[in-house]
Amino acid sequence: MPKYMFKASYTVEGIRGLQKSGGSARRAVLDEVAQGVGGTIESFYFAFGDEDVYLIADLPDNKSAAAIAIAVGAAGAAAVKTVVLLTTEEIDGAAERTVAYRPPG
């Protein structure tokens, strides 16, 4: 199953919600969200810095990942960035492919 990393930054409203319900409650909600599209969460971390949350999920496809990102973004409590993660085997396969490319100039 493909892996996706979601990076989220809370809005003020999102931070207030986190203060009220706590981190475990957020993880539980997102576990349900992933299961709802046929996936699972591999890891979930809160962090300091530009992003407040890093989440890695196994999801069936890009549509599922996009649906989650849209739903979370539309709720307005967090801004979400989605990263498609590739395995080493996928990169090996990509490196073996021949691509017709000519650099500019």
C-alpha positions in Angstrom: 0.0 0.0 0.0 1.4 3.5 -0.8 2.7 5.6 2.0 2.0 9.3 2.5 3.4 11.9 4.9 1.0 14.6 6.0 2.6 17.7 7.6 0.1 19.9 9.4 0.3 23.3 11.0 -2.4 24.3 13.4 -4.3 27.5 13.2 -5.1 29.3 16.5 -8.5 27.5 16.5 -6.7 24.2 16.0 -4.3 24.9 18.9 -7.2 25.7 21.1 -8.9 22.4 20.2 -5.7 20.6 20.9 -5.4 22.2 24.4 -9.0 21.2 25.1 -9.0 17.6 23.9 -5.3 16.7 24.0 -2.9 14.9 21.6 -4.3 11.4 22.2 -7.7 12.5 21.1 -6.3 13.9 17.8 -4.5 10.7 17.1 -7.7 8.7 17.7 -9.6 10.9 15.3 -7.0 10.5 12.6 -6.8 6.8 13.1 -10.5 6.7 12.3 -10.0 9.0 9.3 -7.4 6.7 7.8 -9.5 3.6 8.5 -12.4 5.2 6.9 -10.6 5.3 3.5 -9.2 1.8 3.9 -5.8 2.8 5.4 -3.8 2.8 8.6 -1.5 5.2 10.4 2.1 4.1 10.7 3.4 6.9 12.8 2.1 10.2 14.3 4.3 12.8 15.9 3.8 16.3 17.3 6.8 18.6 16.6 8.4 22.0 17.1 9.0 24.1 14.1 7.1 25.1 11.0 4.8 22.0 11.2 3.0 20.9 14.3 2.2 17.3 13.2 4.0 14.7 11.1 1.8 11.7 10.2 2.8 8.8 8.0 -0.1 6.7 6.7 -0.6 3.6 4.5 -3.4 4.5 2.1 -5.0 2.8 -0.9 -4.2 5.5 -3.4 -3.8 9.2 -4.2 -7.5 9.8 -4.2 -7.7 8.6 -0.5 -4.8 10.8 0.4 -6.3 13.8 -1.3 -9.7 13.2 0.3 -8.1 13.3 3.7 -6.1 16.5 2.9 -9.2 18.2 1.6 -11.3 17.2 4.6 -8.7 18.4 7.1 -7.9 21.6 5.2 -11.6 22.4 4.8 -12.2 22.1 8.5 -10.0 25.2 9.0 -8.1 24.1 12.1 -4.9 23.1 10.3 -3.1 23.7 7.0 -1.9 20.4 5.5 0.9 19.4 3.1 0.9 15.9 1.6 4.0 14.1 0.5 4.0 10.9 -1.5 6.7 8.6 -0.1 8.6 6.2 -2.3 10.3 2.9 -1.3 13.9 2.2 -2.1 12.6 -0.5 -4.6 10.5 2.1 -6.4 13.5 4.4 -6.7 15.6 1.5 -8.0 12.9 0.8 -10.6 12.8 4.5 -11.6 16.6 4.6 -11.9 16.5 1.7 -14.3 14.1 3.4 -16.7 15.3 5.3 -19.7 13.8 8.7 -20.1 14.3 10.9 -23.2 15.3 14.2 -21.6 17.4 17.1 -22.9 18.6 19.8 -20.6 17.8 23.4 -21.5 20.3 25.3 -23.7 
